Amino acid sequence: MTSLGGGGSFSLAVADVTSSGVSFSVSPSTLTLAAGESGTAVVTMNAAKGAALNHHQATLSVSSVLGLEVAHAAVYTLVK
């Protein structure tokens, strides 16, 4: 991600949406960026043995230190 504003610390979190046997996580959970600086976060999906065969999704949220959501993205996987 790239800070287009004045920079600062941002919290990253993944909220699962009904994912039977599938979970998502993000690392790191916090990025501190100067104005114009870019940083990388990795979203990982884990499917437990026997996870439901289907489409699974979650939402990656990026929030400012004030708790305001400044960006979000859909996270998707298909278990076959």
C-alpha positions as CSV (number, residue, x, y, z in Angstrom):
1,M,0.0,0.0,0.0
2,T,1.1,3.6,-0.5
3,S,0.3,6.5,1.7
4,L,-1.2,9.2,-0.5
5,G,-1.8,11.6,2.4
6,G,0.4,12.8,5.2
7,G,1.5,9.4,6.3
8,G,1.0,7.8,9.7
9,S,0.3,4.4,11.2
10,F,-2.4,2.2,9.7
11,S,-4.1,-0.9,11.2
12,L,-4.8,-3.9,8.9
13,A,-7.4,-6.5,9.7
14,V,-9.2,-9.3,7.8
15,A,-12.9,-10.0,8.7
16,D,-14.0,-13.4,7.5
17,V,-17.4,-13.8,5.9
18,T,-19.0,-17.2,6.7
19,S,-16.0,-19.3,5.8
20,S,-16.5,-22.8,7.0
21,G,-13.1,-24.3,7.5
22,V,-11.3,-21.4,5.8
23,S,-9.5,-18.5,7.5
24,F,-7.6,-15.5,6.4
25,S,-5.0,-13.5,8.2
26,V,-2.9,-10.4,7.4
27,S,0.7,-9.6,8.4
28,P,1.8,-7.2,9.6
29,S,-1.2,-5.9,11.5
30,T,0.2,-2.4,11.5
31,L,2.1,-0.4,8.9
32,T,3.7,3.0,9.6
33,L,4.3,5.0,6.4
34,A,5.7,8.5,5.6
35,A,3.9,10.6,3.0
36,G,4.4,8.9,-0.4
37,E,6.0,5.8,1.2
38,S,4.9,2.3,0.2
39,G,4.7,-0.8,2.4
40,T,3.7,-4.4,1.9
41,A,1.2,-6.6,3.7
42,V,0.6,-10.3,3.1
43,V,-2.8,-11.8,3.3
44,T,-2.7,-15.6,3.9
45,M,-5.5,-18.1,3.4
46,N,-5.6,-21.4,5.3
47,A,-8.1,-24.1,4.4
48,A,-8.5,-26.9,7.0
49,K,-8.7,-30.5,5.9
50,G,-12.4,-31.0,5.1
51,A,-13.1,-27.3,4.5
52,A,-16.3,-26.7,2.7
53,L,-16.0,-26.9,-1.1
54,N,-17.2,-23.5,-2.2
55,H,-16.3,-19.8,-2.7
56,H,-15.0,-18.1,0.4
57,Q,-14.4,-14.4,0.9
58,A,-13.4,-11.9,3.5
59,T,-12.7,-8.2,3.7
60,L,-9.3,-6.6,4.3
61,S,-9.7,-3.3,6.1
62,V,-7.1,-0.5,6.5
63,S,-7.8,2.0,9.3
64,S,-6.1,5.1,10.5
65,V,-5.0,5.5,14.1
66,L,-8.3,7.2,14.8
67,G,-10.1,4.0,13.8
68,L,-11.5,5.4,10.6
69,E,-11.5,3.0,7.6
70,V,-9.4,4.6,4.9
71,A,-9.4,1.6,2.4
72,H,-10.7,-1.9,2.0
73,A,-10.4,-4.8,-0.4
74,A,-12.2,-8.1,-1.1
75,V,-10.2,-11.3,-0.4
76,Y,-11.4,-14.4,-2.2
77,T,-10.5,-18.1,-2.6
78,L,-12.2,-21.1,-4.2
79,V,-11.9,-24.5,-2.5
80,K,-12.4,-27.3,-5.0
